[in-house]
Amino acid sequence: MLRFPKALAAAALVLNALLYGVSWWPFRALQAYGLHPLWATAIIYAVSVLFLLLLRPRAWRGLMRHPMLWFLVLASGLTNVGFNWAITVGDVVRVVLLFYLMPAWVVLLAWPLLGERPTAGSIARLVLALAGVVIVLKTPASPWPVPESLADGLALMGGFCFALTNILLRKLNQTPSESRMLAMFGGGAVMASAAALIGMGFGVVSSLPAPALDWAGLALLISFAFLAGNLSLQYGAAHLSASATSLIMLSEVVFASVSSVLVGAGELSLRTLLGGGLILLASLLSVVNFDKR
């Protein structure tokens, strides 16, 4: 039987996966109020940054002492830009599956950034995951397996940046934890704001709507939910092994898929099920082999 601290840690990770797995709903609700997902992301993470600085006012000093944290700002920020925008405008199931191609990107990035040469097993998992992506993206009307929508491209970009974020967290594990968290929250605010302004210039992102209690209250609620999710992740990851953490975090796919299909925001086609199954199998194999790499 699990000891209480481990059970609590597992519950914290499940809470994190649940919050992020159903995050598509509040983002779509905010879009219905006229708030583009990029502006929503910027506001949500700006509130989180303010709250974090109230609790850890010296967290910003780490960004000055460790310039590499600015790469974490960039990678984490683009992760949120890609994922939050994609789940708002695309099929949630496809978006989550394409986003969770992350283990495949890790294989490609870990060699140049961490010096970890790919093993035969990691290459096999990479091929498995890429085969899943080909099945998901290849439609009868398309001669090549290419992203068929903005959401597909954003999901792939977000997953790549998520893999880069995880590698940078490993590379920067000696930096202050509050500074890493500030970099991640700050990245969400800064990069989403920059992307929104650029998008406005090209006419693909709407301007901020007039202040209203409805959308402002919901955005504030999501901010605290994301903050709680990140704190839960920090606690859970600190009390469980990396393999156990990764395995539990895959439940986000289940929460996102089930919730979106139930309300018609996602579709489980045969192609998606087959390709998604290969992607998830590659992720599971990477978890099982985590301690052997």
Secondary structure, 3 states (H helix, E strand, C coil): CCCHHHHHHHHHHHHHHHHHHCCHHHHHHHHHCCCCHHHHHHHHHHHHHHHHHHHCCCHHHHHHHCCCHHHHHHHHHHHHHHHHHHHHHCCHHHHHHHHCCHHHHHHHHHHHHHCCCCCHHHHHHHHHHHHHHHHHHCCCCCCCCCCCCHHHHHHHHHHHHHHHHHHHHHHCCCCCHHHHHHHHHHHHHHHHHHHHHHHHHHCCCCCCCCCCHHHHHHHHHHHHHHHHHHHHHHHHHHHCCHHHHHHHHCHHHHHHHHHHHHCCCCCCCHHHHHHHHHHHHHHHHHHHCHHHC
